[in-house]
Amino acid sequence: MLNKGLRDEEKIRIDNVLKTLRTLIFVPYPLDDLQKTEIENQLKEFALNIETLVDYSNEDLITLLMRLHLDWDQLEQFADILIEFSKTESYNFSEKALAVYQYIQQESKVFSFGINTKIASLKKQPHMSFIDWKTDRIENVLSEEFYKLIDKNKDHIGKTFPVTLANSDSPEKAENFISVNKNKERNSEGYYFFARDIKTNNLIGYLCVKTIDYRISKCELGYFIDEDFQGKGITSKMVSEALEFCFDELKMNKVFICTSEVNLASQRIALKHNFKQEGILRDEFRNGDGTLQNTVYFGLLKSEYIKS
């Protein structure tokens, strides 16, 4: 908790950053490279940049902003900036803005007609979508639908999930992949979870518990989400459920995640769930282009696990 003097200083700093962002973004024409660079510089004051703003889930973004001590008025201003940024650039931050407005309305315990109007306006926009999804297990998954997920995202996962892609890049390979992994799960050698869009019944994400070593009680998580469903908190929720499964049901003492050095979104998921970066393994991972890359190793002990 900041003392009053530091709170006042921090409020002034945040107000100045928001004022500069409003000046840069509230313009009736596309932003030039210089303006984008300056926006990036201002976002750094919030430990953000445009890429991370795209990748963060609504929940993660709100958690970050609250950790930075933005008050309710400043949160509303930030959401307003997200709306305007969406108008001038090819980004769509409307869902993030809506989540921020709704968080203010719910947590401030004060009804704001202005925020309520903004929420109602955003909900009427035709491009707004709300995902109702569930976690499914491998016994309920058809190889055809898994192949559809892989084929749709082959460019998206090619560099970060090359082994799964190589083993599932045809209907025949996908059928074998599902069959092999069903046997692994029956033999307690691996466990497989899938995110399923309830409305369309399509698979939209995948998580596996693998490299299980029962002797020293540790295992590994691997996961990806359909490119169209990034930033909606689905991966984070799946990891949360998987950790509960690993620690409570499998009685693991350690869960680890090995991610390509360039896969920053996966690294943020690990850090959000209290994993500790334990090291960097050099030239440990060969991506889909055949290039060797470093692997970042994250570990979480049961003693460090905080159930979310």
N, C-alpha and C positions, 0 to 999 in steps of 0.2 A: 504494500500500500504506500503510495507517495504521500509525503507531507504536503501541507497546503502550498508552501512556496514552490516546491517542485511541480505540484499539480498545475499551478498557475503558469509556470514556465512551459510545461508540456502542452497546455491548452493553447498557448500563444503559438508555439511551434506548429502544432497540428492545424490550427486555423490558417496560418501562413501557407502551409503546404496545400491545403484545400483551396485557398484563394488563388494560388498560382495555377493549380490544376483546372479550376473553373475558367480562368482567363485563357488557358491554352486550348481547352476542349470546346467551350461554348462559342464555336465559330461556324458560320454558315457555308463552309467549303471544306474539301478534304485537307487533311493535315499534311504538311510537307515533312521532309526527313528531319529538319532542324527541330520542328515542333515535337515530332515523335521522340527524338533524343531527349528533349527537355522534359517531356512527360515521363519517360523512363527514369530520368534523374529524380523527379519528384516522387515517383512511386517507390524508389529506393528508400525514401524516408519512412515508408511503411513496410519495409522488407519485402517489397513486391517489384515485379516488372510486368510487362505486358504478357509474356509467356506464362509466368506463374499465375497471373490473374485469370488467364484462360483455363489453366489446369486445375486450379484449386476448386474443390467442391464448395457448395454454398456454406456448409457447416464449417469447413476449414477456414474459409475467408472470414466468417463472422468471429470465429475463435481468435484469429489473428488480430482483427481490429479491436476486439475487446481487450486483448492482452496489451495492446498499444494505448489503452486508456482513452479511446474516442468516446465522447459523451453522446447522448441521444441525438442532439442537434448535429453533431459532426458526423455521426453515422448516417443520418438522413442526407446530409450534403454529399457524402461519399456515394450513396446510392443514386442521387441525382446526377452525379458525374458519370457513373456507369451508364445511365440512360443516354446521356448526351454523347458519350464516347461511342455508343452503339449506332448513333445516327450519322456520325461523321466517318466512321471506319467500318470495315467488313467484319467486325466482331459483334457478337450478340451477348451482352451482359444483362439482358432484361431479367432473366431468371435469378441471377445473383442479386440484382437490385430489389426484386420482389422479395427474396428471402430476407434481405436486410430490413426492408420496410416492415415485414411481418414480425421479425424479431423485435424491432423497436416497439411495435404495437402490443406485442405479447408481454415483453419483459419490463417495459417502462411503467406498466400499470396505469398509464394515462391515455385516454382516448384522444387521438388527434384526427380531426376532420380532414386536414391536409394529407396526412399519410394514408388515411382510409380511402381518399379519393384517388391517390396514386396507385394503391393496391388494386382498386376496382378497375382503373384504366388499364393497368398492365394485364390483368386477367382477361380482358376483352380482346387483347391482341391475338390475331389468328396464329402467330408463330409460337405462342407460349404452349409448352407441353409439360405435363406432370406425369412422372413415371411411377406406375404402381407395379412393383416387381416382387419376386419371391426367390428364395434359394431352393434349388432342386438338387437331387442326388443322381449319381450316374445310372442307377437302375431304371430311372425314368427318362433317360435321354436316348434318343435315336441317333444313329450314326449320321443319317442324312441331315439332321438339323445341326449337328456339330460341324459337319463339313460346310454347311451354309454359313455358319458363324466364321469359320476359318477363312473360307474363300472371300467373304465380304471384307475381311480385315487383313488380307495377306500383305498389303503394303504397309499397313499400320504396325503389324507385329513382326515383320520380316527381319528387322535388325535386333529385336529384343527377345523374341520367342522363336528362334529359327528351328530348334529341334522339333517342337510341337507342330510347327508349320510343315516341316519336311515329312513328318509322320502322318499328316492329315490333309495333304494338298490334292487329294483325289478322293472320290467317293469310296473306292476300294481301300485306300490307306486309312481313311477315317473310320471305316467299319472295323478294320483290324485294331486301330488305336483304341476305340471304345471297348472292343472285346477283350483286349489285353488288360486294359485298366480295370474292367469289371472283375477279371480274375485276380488282379493285384489287390483290389479292395476285399474280395472274399478271403484272400490269404493274409490280410492285414499288412500288406506291403506298401499301400498307398491309399489315399482317400481323395475323392473328386467331387467338387461342388460347382454348381452352375447357377448363374443369375438368369431368371426367365421373366420376360415382360408379360405381365398377366393379361394385358389387353390383346396383344397379338399372339401370345404363346411362343414367341421367338426367343431363342437363347441370345443373351446380350453380354455374358461374361463367364469367365472360367477361373477356377482356383483349384490348385492341387496341393495336397500334403504329401511330400515325397522324401526320399533319402532318409527314411526312418531308421534310426539306430536304437533299438530297444535296450541294448546293453548299457549305453550311457544316456539313454532317454533324451534324444534330441531328434528333430526333424526339420525339414525345409518347406517353405511356402513359395509357390510360384503362381502368378495371376496375371490376367489381362482383362480389359473391358472393351466392348465394341466401341469403335471410335466415335460413333454418334451419341454415345451415352457417357462420355467422359465428363468429369466435373460435376457429377450429380450425387456424389457421396456413395455410389454403389460399391466400388472397390473397397473403400474404407470400411463399410458395413460388413462386407464379406470377410475381410481380414479379421475384423473384430469377432465375428462368429467362429472363424477358423481357430483363432487363438483360444477361445473358450473351449472348443472341441479338443484341441491339442493338450491343453493343460488339465482340463477337468475330466475328459473321457479317456484320452490316451495316456494320461499321467506323465507327460513329457516334463523334463526339467529345463529344456532349452528349445527355442524355435529360432531358426535363422533364415535370412533372406539374402540371396546373392543376386545382385542386379548389375547390369551393364553400367559402366561409368557414365554413359550418356543418358541413361534412363532416369532423369531427374524426378519425374512424377512418381515412379516406384520408390525412389529414395525418400521422398516426402511422406509417402504412406508409412514407410518403416519408422521414420522419426516421429510421426504423429502418434504411433502406437507404442512409443517409449523404447523402441529398439536402440541399441547403441552401435555406432560404427566401430567395428573391431579391427578393421584393416582393409587394405587394398591389395588384391591379388593381381600381380602384373601379367599381362598377356594370358589371362586365364580363360577368356571367353571368345569364341569365334562367331561373329555375327552373320547375318544372312548374306552379306556380300563376301564372306570369307576373310574379312579383316579381323585380326586379333585385337581385342580390347581388354582393358583392365576391368576387373570385377570388384565391386564394393561389397564387403561382407558386413552384414548387420546381424546382431544377436540379441535375443531377449530371454532372460532367465525367469523362471517361475516366480522367484523372489522379487522381481522387478515388475511383474505383470500387474496391470491395473485394469480390472474388468470395466468395460464401457457399455 
